[in-house]
Amino acid sequence: MGARHGGYPDPVLRVGLIGCGAIGSVVARELSGGAVERAELTAVFDLVVDHPLRVQDRESLLSRSDVVVEAAGHGALRAHGVAVRESGTDLLVVSIGALADEDLESQLRQAEGGRLFLCTGAIGGLDILRAAMLFGPLEEVAISSTKPAAALSRPWMGEDVLDALADGSVPVTVFDGPAREACARFPESANVTATLSLATVGFDRVRVQMVGDPEATGVRHVVSASGVAGNYELSFENAASPDNPRTSAVTAYSVLRALTDMQRPPVSFL
Ligand SMILES: NC(=O)c1ccc[n+]([C@@H]2O[C@H](COP(=O)([O-])OP(=O)(O)OC[C@H]3O[C@@H](n4cnc5c(N)ncnc54)[C@H](O)[C@@H]3O)[C@@H](O)[C@H]2O)c1
């Protein structure tokens, strides 16, 4: 078997999937429909969801895969991530927020074997921020996430904040602090925050603001960064997945884009 541009054996990239929910089911459907050239869905590992390519255990998944896409959740990444890499299989992680746990992050990074790919998921623009960091340090990196006020109430909030969110007349900033704490307090927002942190200045230096807006109907993330290379502001308003309102529908397509790019097609954006 000859190696292709990306180092995978011919003729097709065999893709195994952990998790066949809102993201995984779209990835599975699109791969089966030929959305990614020279890639084929070969195994689906889900605790609950059935699929014609379903396998019952990790060994069966690994024996059928050149790359495993994790789209199942923090627990699944913790349970299988290191073993996937150690088997020599590449791992594409979608549950990036799990890496806010320092122990898991270092275990995943240190595992030897297959490569570790972090899917950019529901945000982007990381390419220019990483280029800017090669020019010189980014002094400030921040992300502001605005959500419907009612969606941001948490039991740990004070009475005054809960009242302001419930009253619903003006936007309320319910959190302003480092990304690591934001990921712990708002785990459902952890993926984009974690992706930005990992791609730029880290969980302890990215500043996160969470805003509850009575007028908001969806989620809006605004990333800002500045340094010697320039000033950047990137905003994202993603449509929700019809199967999981907490997941942006575009995330599944980000997986497909990653599977395309990791094969280094002859014409690609780098
Ligand atoms: N990177 C991003 O920007 C981004 C965006 C949205 C969601 N996500 C993350 O992607 C992951 C999947 O999201 P989703 O909306 O598809 O979730 P989902 O709940 O719709 O689907 C998850 C699927 O994984 C299965 N599963 C759970 N644990 C498993 C395990 N240990 N082994 C095998 N299967 C298991 C479940 O049965 C379910 O079918 C979540 O962690 C979510 O936070 C990341």
The ligand as a Gaussian input file, in Angstrom:
#p B3LYP/6-31G(d) Opt

LIG

0 1
 N      -16.175000      21.679000      19.389000
 C      -17.333000      22.313000      19.294000
 O      -17.417000      23.460000      18.865000
 C      -18.583000      21.600000      19.733000
 C      -19.823000      22.123000      19.370000
 C      -20.964000      21.440000      19.780000
 C      -20.874000      20.282000      20.554000
 N      -19.633000      19.816000      20.889000
 C      -19.489000      18.607000      21.723000
 O      -19.606000      17.463000      20.897000
 C      -20.086000      16.364000      21.676000
 C      -21.274000      15.699000      20.947000
 O      -22.322000      16.642000      20.818000
 P      -23.764000      16.190000      20.287000
 O      -24.598000      17.407000      20.233000
 O      -23.624000      15.326000      19.094000
 O      -24.254000      15.281000      21.527000
 P      -25.461000      14.243000      21.553000
 O      -25.829000      14.127000      22.999000
 O      -26.509000      14.589000      20.571000
 O      -24.795000      12.858000      21.071000
 C      -23.819000      12.177000      21.806000
 C      -23.898000      10.698000      21.440000
 O      -22.770000      10.044000      22.035000
 C      -23.209000       8.831000      22.641000
 N      -22.288000       8.550000      23.747000
 C      -22.181000       9.227000      24.911000
 N      -21.199000       8.692000      25.654000
 C      -20.687000       7.663000      24.943000
 C      -19.643000       6.730000      25.181000
 N      -18.937000       6.745000      26.330000
 N      -19.380000       5.815000      24.244000
 C      -20.074000       5.789000      23.084000
 N      -21.088000       6.634000      22.819000
 C      -21.387000       7.569000      23.725000
 C      -24.636000       9.088000      23.082000
 O      -25.369000       7.885000      23.186000
 C      -25.152000      10.000000      21.969000
 O      -25.758000       9.262000      20.925000
 C      -20.448000      16.946000      23.054000
 O      -19.368000      16.725000      23.945000
 C      -20.559000      18.431000      22.784000
 O      -20.271000      19.220000      23.920000
 C      -18.497000      20.439000      20.483000

